[in-house]
Amino acid sequence: MATAQRGDLLLNHEIPEPVSARHLRDVTRSRIGGRRWGIGFLLAAGVLISYIDRVNLSVAHDALTQRFAISRHTFGFLLSAYNFTYCLCQLPMGLILDRFGVRRIGRLSTLVWSIASFAAGATTSLGALFGARFLLGVGEAPTFPAAAKATGNWFPERERSRATALFDSAAKFASAIGVPLIGTLLLAIGWRLSFVLTGVLSLLFFWAFTAIYKEPEEDPKLSAAELAYIRQDELMQDANELAPIKLSLLELLRQRKVIGLALGVLAYNYCFYMLLTWLPTYLSSSLHVDLQRSFLYTGVPWIVATVVDLVVGGWLVDLLAGRSRNAGKVRIAFLVVGMAFGLGILGAAPAHTAGVALFWITVSLAGLSAHAPVVWSAPALIAPRNNVATVGGIVNCTGQLAAIAAPIVTGYLSFKQAFLVAGALQCMGMLAYVFLLRSVEPMKLQRAG
């Protein structure tokens, strides 16, 4: 029976039976192919384009405030409009992804966010602009839960931090290249066409995703050897462990590890979205950097964040976790230390020059970026396979509460006060990792009754 269950995991791909640890080691050493990495880069491209859509609004701050006579407070709400609907969709989106799969939901969501980008460029009133941003939030809601679920489906545990770093670093790289690029285009062709450009990019990704993405068992270009490599962790489990486990939403919300991870993401997202939405304005209004240079300077910390995300959060985490007898403890160490470096945002609070401010902001973003791939790979590592997207939705929903609050609260505070709030939340996040999450490993299920 165990052999039959394991064979069923591979569906139409046949591998020699019985599947043994020795066989899997041989598979690991053989030429297994790299189809999974092609899927990883496809997911990264989607995140890159979706985040360029998000930063487009912050880049257009001056043009939009003049066109629609928007106050700083109102602009804070406009920056958060996307996150309102994004957040509301997270919990149901996780359940929907677990029910219908990444491919079907991914195609629909990409089409919706493409329409939203074009709609933003065509708006003639502030209300219509809010509507376009609300629609963008609905369209992009599956992005991270879907990427986390796809990564869990396409990569063995030993490669998940690197795979997660691919799409997570794309979020940072979007700001590194998106802010200077869109800023330059905005000054040359206007804000409307800059939104149209992101709509075109989104449609191109819709075509690519529709043509390429399939689940591993359904992909004819995936070899049997590579599928066995991807499924090695499951194939080496006992037959009893292969029985499908699925918890209800309420049961998942009771899990200590889910709560700890969610609070950590809340702390991370607050600082991330504060900088994602307000950094160009902070440089130009508080530090008196001219608009063109503020676009260019904004890219510096995000470029560093991209590199750290890939090298430290991806490659180094997988390297050390693979060599350790307790990979879960290695990953929790990166979460705590990374967020400790994130406290560098406190150094920017008293800064009076762009150089000092950018140094401390870069330290903060680098630390948070080192910890981010572990965060986004965690749902696939702590949750039952049938609940991965749901746990991702819970975590992302909690994070989006901070993403909603950060732009609005920052609009009412001085930037010094805003940086202090971000630092305090990161202290809370570290405590949640240490005392609630404790280790990035499968949760010990706490079921009702």
Secondary structure by P-SEA (a helix, b strand, c coil): caaaaaaaaaccccccccccaaaaaaaaacccccaaaaaaaaaaaaaaaaaaaaaccccaaaaaaaaccccaaaaaaaaaaaaaaaaaaaaaaaaaaaaccaaaaaaaaaaaaaaaaaaaaacccaaaaaaaaaaaaaaaccaaaaaaaaaaaccccccaaaaaaaaaaaaaaaaacaaaaaaaaaacccaaaaaaaaaaaaaaaaaaaaaccccccccccccaaaaaaaaccccccccccccbbbbcaaaaaacaaaaaaaaaaaaaaaaaaaaaccaaaaaaccccccaaaaaaaaaaaaaaaaaaaaacccaaaaaaaaacccaaaaaaaaaaaaaaaacccccccccccaaaaaaaaaaaaaaaaaaaaaaaaccccccccccaaaaaaaaaaaaaaaaaaaaaaaaaccaaaaaaaaaaaaaaaaaaaaccccccccccccccc
